[in-house]
Amino acid sequence: MLNATIQAAILGHAVREFPSECCGVVTCCPACLETLRAGSPPADCGCGQYIPLRNASDDPARSYTPDPRDWTRLIGSLRPNGRGLAAIVHSHPSAPPLPSESDTLEWWPDIPCQIIVSLLDRNRPDLRVYCRNAKTPDPGGASAGSDVLKPH
């Protein structure tokens, strides 16, 4: 799902948007999505696609909010194309690629993974993938914290 082409697209988007946070999504086929939701990394069947979104946050250097028009178009295109949301993507322009408290608490319940790119060193962006562990509580629940995230 996260092959070299997708990683390059994500990293390029993050660098272009600096000093703002970038945001986007990775989509995939239903079989890979179910594997991710079960807590396992899927085989790369070639189905993954990165879709950059505009950041509509009032403070884009410190947070991200997908542009509502981009989000509406994205959601409308998924089902007809047989695709699902595998990961929400965003960058941390001046922080490590670790989920912040708000990243954890605001994690959309139906999206199994988060991809965070750190641009602390723009010459060597650091991309990390965090997926929900199917056997742990929802990150928005009472026991939310870093133990809820399973890095891949």
SVG drawing of the C-alpha trace seen along z (x, -y; Angstrom):
<svg xmlns="http://www.w3.org/2000/svg" viewBox="-20 -31 39 40">
<polyline fill="none" stroke="black" stroke-width="0.4" points="0.0,0.0 2.8,-2.5 5.3,-1.9 8.2,-4.1 6.1,-6.1 3.5,-7.0 6.2,-7.8 7.9,-10.1 4.6,-11.9 3.9,-12.4 7.5,-13.7 7.3,-16.0 4.0,-17.4 5.3,-18.0 8.4,-19.8 6.4,-22.0 3.9,-23.0 6.6,-23.9 6.4,-25.9 2.7,-24.9 1.6,-21.4 0.6,-19.4 -2.4,-17.1 -3.7,-14.3 -4.9,-10.7 -3.8,-7.4 -6.5,-5.3 -6.5,-1.6 -8.7,1.3 -11.2,3.0 -9.0,6.1 -6.0,4.0 -8.3,1.8 -9.7,4.8 -6.2,6.1 -5.2,2.7 -8.3,2.6 -7.4,6.0 -4.1,4.5 -1.8,6.1 0.2,4.4 -1.2,5.4 0.9,6.7 1.6,4.1 -0.9,5.1 -0.3,1.8 -3.6,0.3 -2.4,-2.5 -2.8,-6.1 -1.8,-9.4 -4.2,-12.3 -3.0,-15.6 -5.5,-18.0 -5.3,-21.7 -4.8,-22.7 -7.7,-25.0 -6.5,-25.4 -6.5,-28.9 -3.0,-28.2 -1.5,-25.9 2.1,-26.0 0.8,-24.3 -2.3,-22.2 -4.1,-20.8 -7.7,-20.8 -8.5,-19.3 -10.2,-21.8 -14.0,-20.9 -14.4,-21.2 -11.4,-18.8 -12.8,-16.4 -16.3,-16.4 -14.9,-15.6 -12.6,-12.9 -15.4,-11.2 -17.7,-11.3 -15.0,-9.6 -14.2,-6.7 -17.2,-4.4 -17.7,-4.6 -14.0,-3.8 -14.0,-0.9 -11.6,-2.5 -11.3,-3.3 -9.4,-5.6 -6.3,-3.8 -4.4,-6.7 -4.6,-10.4 -1.4,-12.1 0.1,-15.3 3.4,-16.9 5.1,-18.4 7.2,-21.2 9.1,-21.8 8.4,-18.6 9.4,-14.9 7.1,-12.5 5.3,-11.4 1.6,-11.8 0.7,-14.8 -2.1,-14.6 -4.4,-16.2 -3.3,-13.8 -4.3,-10.9 -7.6,-12.4 -8.8,-13.7 -7.9,-10.5 -10.9,-9.7 -12.4,-6.4 -12.8,-4.8 -9.3,-5.5 -6.9,-2.8 -3.5,-4.6 -1.8,-8.0 1.3,-9.0 3.3,-11.8 6.2,-13.5 8.7,-15.4 10.5,-18.3 12.9,-19.1 15.6,-18.3 14.1,-19.3 17.0,-17.6 16.0,-14.3 12.3,-14.2 11.3,-11.5 8.1,-9.6 6.4,-7.4 3.3,-5.2 1.1,-4.6 -1.8,-2.1 -4.5,-1.3 -4.0,2.0 -7.3,3.8 -7.0,5.2 -6.7,1.8 -9.3,-0.8 -10.3,-3.7 -7.7,-6.5 -10.5,-8.9 -11.4,-6.7 -10.5,-6.9 -7.2,-5.0 -6.0,-7.1 -2.3,-7.5 0.8,-6.4 0.1,-2.8 -2.9,-2.9 -0.7,-3.4 1.2,-0.6 4.0,-2.0 4.6,0.0"/>
</svg>
